[in-house]
Amino acid sequence: MSRQQLRRLRKALGLSASPEVGHISDMLRSLRNEVEDFLDMPICTAVVTTPQLVALYREDVTDAFEYIGLQYVETDYWEPCLQQTRAAYANYGFGLCSNNTNPPACRDENRATPEETVMAVLYTEQALTVSLSELKTAYKLWEPSYRYYQNFSQGLDAAEDESGYWDTLRQTLPQLMLQHPYYDRPTKILCMGDAVHDKRFQQALELSFQDINETLPDIFMQDARYAAAKGAAEFSRRGFYPLH
C-alpha cells in the first residue's frame, strides 16, 4: 500500500492521516482551545506560521487542520507554510506593499524594493533558532538550511542548568556570519519569542557582534513573543497573493 493510499485509508476510518499529523493536530487543538477560552468565541479558521522544519510538509499541516475541523488559510501560492522569518518581517513593517488592493501597483512596488539580508532570531524558554536570510519582500525569502541554525534545548531554561551558558550563546549567535564571511551582513535583526526581553539575552546579542568586529544592525523586538503571529495575521488580512 502506497503512502497516499494509507493516508486516505486512515482518514476514511476517522483517524489522523498519519501519526505525525496526529501530533500536529493535538498541538493545534490545544492552541485553538486556549485562544477560544481567551477570546470567549469559537475559532473556525486560522493561518499558521512555522520555523524551518525539514520534515514538516504542507500536506501534514492541512490534514491536521482538517482533522480538527479548522479551516487552513492560504496566504501564498508558492510557499506551503508561512515561515516565521517572513511573518516577523511583515509584523515589523517591512516587505508589504503600501496598497495591496491595487495588484499592478503592488507588483511594481515589490519589484522596485531592494533585497536585504536580515538575521532572524527566535528565542524561547526551550529553543534558539538563528537564520541569515535574504528578503526582497515579505513574500520572497531565501533561507537555505545551511544558513539556518536551530537547537531545541538552547532556550532560556537551559541557562539555569549549564555553566557558561551565556558565553556559549554569545558564540552561537554570530556563527552563521562566521561560516559565510562573503555574504552580505544583516541590516536588521528580527527577534521573536517569549524570552527575547531577558536582559542577559539582549546583552549577549549585542556583544556577539562586538566579538566579531561587526556593526550592530537595528534590532526589532517590540512585542517579540507575538511577532510571527501578528505578521501571519497581517498576511491573512491581506488575503491570498498568488503573484509577486
C-alpha positions in Angstrom: 0.0 0.0 0.0 1.4 3.4 -1.0 1.9 6.3 1.4 -1.0 8.2 -0.1 -3.3 5.1 0.0 -2.5 4.6 3.6 -3.3 8.3 4.4 -6.6 8.0 2.6 -7.5 4.8 4.4 -6.7 6.3 7.8 -8.8 9.4 7.1 -11.7 7.2 5.9 -11.5 5.4 9.3 -11.8 8.7 11.1 -8.1 8.7 12.1 -5.5 11.3 11.5 -3.8 10.9 8.1 -0.6 9.8 9.9 0.8 9.6 13.4 2.8 12.8 12.7 -0.5 14.5 11.7 -2.0 13.3 14.9 0.8 15.0 16.9 0.3 18.3 14.9 -3.4 18.0 15.4 -3.0 17.7 19.2 -0.9 20.9 19.3 -3.3 22.8 17.1 -6.3 21.7 19.1 -4.6 22.8 22.3 -3.7 26.2 20.8 -7.3 26.7 19.5 -8.8 25.8 22.9 -6.6 28.4 24.6 -7.4 31.1 22.1 -11.2 30.3 22.3 -11.1 30.5 26.1 -9.2 33.8 25.9 -11.5 35.4 23.3 -14.6 33.7 24.5 -15.6 32.9 20.9 -15.2 29.9 18.6 -12.3 29.8 16.1 -13.0 28.2 12.7 -10.2 29.5 10.5 -6.5 30.1 11.1 -3.2 30.9 9.4 -0.1 29.1 10.5 3.5 30.2 10.7 6.4 27.8 11.3 10.1 27.7 11.8 12.1 25.9 9.2 11.5 22.2 9.9 12.8 19.8 7.3 10.1 17.1 7.9 7.1 19.5 8.1 5.1 19.3 4.9 2.1 21.3 3.7 0.1 18.1 3.4 0.6 17.3 7.1 -0.4 20.8 8.2 -3.6 20.9 6.0 -4.5 17.4 7.1 -4.1 18.4 10.7 -6.3 21.4 10.2 -8.9 19.2 8.5 -8.8 16.6 11.3 -9.7 19.1 14.0 -12.3 20.9 11.8 -10.2 24.1 11.4 -10.0 25.8 8.0 -6.5 26.4 6.7 -6.0 29.9 5.4 -3.7 30.1 2.3 -1.5 33.2 2.1 0.8 32.5 -0.8 0.8 30.4 -3.9 4.5 29.5 -3.8 5.1 28.5 -0.2 3.4 25.6 1.6 3.6 27.2 5.0 4.3 30.8 6.1 7.8 30.8 7.5 8.3 32.7 10.8 11.0 34.9 9.2 8.6 36.2 6.6 5.9 36.7 9.2 8.2 38.6 11.6 9.5 40.8 8.7 5.9 41.7 7.9 5.0 42.3 11.5 7.8 44.8 11.9 6.5 46.8 9.0 8.7 45.6 6.1 8.2 43.9 2.8 4.4 44.5 2.3 3.2 46.9 -0.4 1.5 50.1 0.7 -1.7 49.4 -1.3 -2.4 45.7 -1.6 -5.8 46.4 -3.2 -4.1 47.6 -6.3 -2.2 44.5 -7.6 -0.3 46.1 -10.5 0.9 48.9 -8.3 1.8 46.4 -5.6 3.8 44.3 -8.0 5.7 47.4 -9.3 6.4 48.5 -5.7 7.7 45.0 -4.8 9.9 44.8 -7.9 11.5 48.1 -7.0 12.2 47.0 -3.5 15.9 46.2 -2.9 16.9 42.9 -1.5 18.4 42.9 2.0 19.9 40.4 4.5 18.3 40.0 7.9 19.1 38.0 10.9 16.0 36.4 12.4 16.4 35.1 16.0 13.7 33.1 17.8 14.5 32.7 21.5 12.1 31.0 23.8 12.3 29.2 27.1 13.1 26.0 25.2 14.6 26.8 21.9 17.0 29.0 19.9 16.9 29.4 16.1 19.0 31.8 14.1 18.9 32.5 10.3 20.8 34.7 7.9 18.1 35.3 5.3 17.7 37.2 2.1 14.4 39.0 1.6 13.2 41.2 -1.2 9.7 41.4 0.1 7.8 39.6 2.8 6.7 37.2 0.0 10.2 36.5 -1.3 12.5 34.7 1.2 15.8 32.9 0.6 16.6 30.9 3.7 18.5 27.7 2.8 19.2 25.1 5.5 22.9 25.9 5.6 22.1 29.4 6.7 19.8 28.3 9.4 20.6 27.2 13.0 18.2 25.5 15.4 18.6 24.0 18.8 15.5 23.0 20.8 17.4 22.7 24.1 19.3 26.0 24.0 16.4 28.2 25.3 16.4 30.3 28.4 15.5 27.3 30.6 19.0 25.8 29.9 20.6 28.9 31.5 19.9 27.6 35.0 21.4 24.2 34.3 24.6 25.0 32.3 27.6 26.8 33.5 29.0 29.0 30.7 25.5 29.1 29.0 25.7 32.8 28.2 29.2 32.6 26.7 28.1 29.7 24.5 25.0 31.6 23.4 27.2 34.6 22.6 29.4 32.5 20.4 26.4 30.8 18.7 24.5 33.9 17.6 27.1 35.1 15.1 28.2 31.7 13.9 26.4 31.8 10.6 28.1 35.0 9.7 31.5 33.5 10.5 30.7 30.4 8.5 29.7 32.6 5.5 32.1 35.6 5.6 31.4 36.6 2.0 27.7 37.0 2.3 26.2 40.4 2.9 25.9 41.3 6.6 22.4 41.7 8.1 20.9 45.2 8.0 18.2 44.2 10.6 17.8 41.7 13.4 14.3 40.5 13.8 13.6 39.0 17.2 10.8 36.5 18.1 9.9 34.5 21.2 8.9 34.8 24.8 12.4 35.0 26.2 13.8 37.8 23.9 13.3 40.5 26.6 15.6 38.8 29.0 18.3 41.5 29.5 21.1 38.8 29.6 20.0 37.6 26.1 20.0 41.2 24.8 23.5 41.8 26.1 24.7 38.5 24.6 23.2 39.5 21.3 24.9 43.0 21.3 28.3 41.6 22.5 28.2 38.9 19.9 28.6 41.5 17.1 31.4 43.2 19.0 33.2 39.9 19.3 33.5 39.6 15.6 34.0 43.3 14.9 30.8 43.8 13.1 28.5 46.8 13.3 25.3 46.0 15.3 22.3 46.4 13.0 18.9 47.8 14.1 17.3 45.3 16.4 13.5 44.9 16.3 11.9 43.2 19.3 8.7 45.0 20.1 6.2 42.5 21.4 8.5 39.8 20.2 6.5 37.0 21.7 3.7 37.6 19.2 5.8 38.9 16.3 5.4 35.9 14.0 1.7 35.5 14.9 0.9 39.2 14.3 2.7 39.1 11.0 0.8 36.0 10.0 -2.5 37.8 10.9 -1.5 40.6 8.6 -0.9 38.1 5.7 -4.3 36.7 6.4 -5.9 40.1 6.4 -4.4 41.0 3.1 -5.7 37.7 1.6 -4.2 35.2 -0.9 -1.5 36.8 -3.0 -0.6 34.5 -6.0 1.6 36.8 -8.0 4.6 38.8 -6.9 
